[in-house]
Amino acid sequence: MSVTTAPAVMPVRANPFIRTVRALSTLCGWIAAALTVIALFVTCHMIFVRAVLGQSTIWQTEAVIYMMIAATCLGLPYVQMLRGHVNVDLVPLWLGPAARRVLAYVVLLATIAVVAVVAWYSWDVFHQAWRRNWKSPSVWAPPLWIPYLALPIGFGAFLLQLLADLIGLITRSEAPFGIREEG
């Protein structure tokens, strides 16, 4: 038996849901990258203000923390689309095609369940921060709904990407774990 690992993102022929979700995941990836670059420049600004100008900083540390958390959450669907999350493929490689497919369904459904719960509760946290007008306890005191918004958006888009992966598995447009049988 010979197997080959398929490319991370295989072309999707006609499924508009999968194409739309992949476009959204790509957008999230670009936003996550932009937030990371902006956080880098804000960190450089903070170092300049402290070291060269000898002044204290008020907002930079907190802003960098919020941007990096947002970049992490918003990057989730993009990394899933590229199959970039850490995985151990020893078991899927060891299994035959039918068992590999069953394992892929089990893993996807369990992941969907966990991510759905996290998305639900992150929406609740965002909504509470919005409704109660929570502010950061720092001197800068930004409204917390702004950084918290990245949680339901990121996990919601991650959930959509997982559902697109499940549809790809069901329609057989994607191989389980990206492993295609040769022959």
Disulfide bonds with the S-S distance in Angstrom:
none
